[in-house]
């Protein structure tokens, strides 16, 4: 097939521009700091009292558990239905509306903020399934790396620009004494919903209808994705390298994703960092992560993927130890810089290592669906355990040490993985 015209490629990539502000502003930066600022230390919900950071980790775990369950269903629909755009629109609008509804999130309705964050997460991840499924339909195989990179770049630029605009508005209100209270923060949430749904129109207007495949699913469309995952699990028994890597990935990624989701809560609760300080820190992490991805890509070329991942995991272990002893804002900045350097590196290398270890197959979608489920289920366990330790052992510092256990297990399991000879010899 030929790659689609430039305007179609740009329209597809613009969806990354549209939705990436959710990942930065809602998942990582402004929402966590606002939640920590307005929620009482102990939150009563559904007849039970929760420590606020533990409750946040439980809500994240719930959203990811739902996503892990529906992901195979969505993947099957993306493979066998000819209406990817309609499903993509549905989840886009679901997520953007949930972000907009966060405008009404105040200290008097903590439950609303958590509910909307869960729905927004489902909308984001659901739309990404169909967004990714469009790539092989609009780009020839030789162009897919370039087209995918274009989407990533636009997403990074768009999210940072909107983040800066929101941050300026919040800081001006604080420093100039405008007296708007939490309004600038809540407008930031609303702006994410408007930005997401608004710029997505550029995508929906030019993205062509998806192709209806000639191949039909072997089972009911709602169950076929789970059968595909079962098939991959059975095939893994024939590929011990890949199976060993997935075991290692499951554990160390459990730690990585939990840190990414809950670092803001740690800084706010344990270090009492101001909202603007924390948001600027997370913005710096986003920028540094790009350099880290390239740095460890170079290291992997000079050595191999397993060695580079081993280095990264050991640095993560060091980060956990450093975070436990961190007491000042400056110390946290140094830890955050280290997290930025290794965050981008371990994510990009994990995906490329998995891709290199795949057997010769045309069924890569099912394998990556399995990879995605491992990612989500591991993150559920990580965030749940973080919340449990925080709530029952007291303090998030103990939870950070518990996360270190996941990295240690992941490193030990990684030592039993060997790259294919052709990769090592490069």
Secondary structure, DSSP 8 states (H G I E B T S, - for coil): -----HHHHHHHHHHHHHHHHIIIIIIISHHHHHHHHHS-SEEEETTEEEEHHHHHHHHHHHHHHHHHHHHHHHHHHHHH-S-HHHHHHHHHHHHHHHHHHGGG--TT-HHHHHHHHHHHHHHHHHHHHHHHHHHHHHS-GGGHHHHHHHHHHHHHHHHHHHHHHHHHHHHHHHHTT---TTHHHHHHHHHHHHHHHHHHHHHHHHS------SS--SS-HHHHHHHHHHHHHHHHTT-HHHHHHHHHHHHHHHHHHHHHHHHHHHHHHHS---HHHHHHHHHHHHHHHHHHHHHHHHHHHHS-HHHHHHHHHHHHHHHHHHHHH--SHHHHHHHHHHHHHHHHHHHHHHHHHHHHHS-S-S-HHHHHHHHHHHHHHHHHHHHHHHHHHIIIIISHHHHHHHHHHHHHHHHHHHTT----HHHHT-
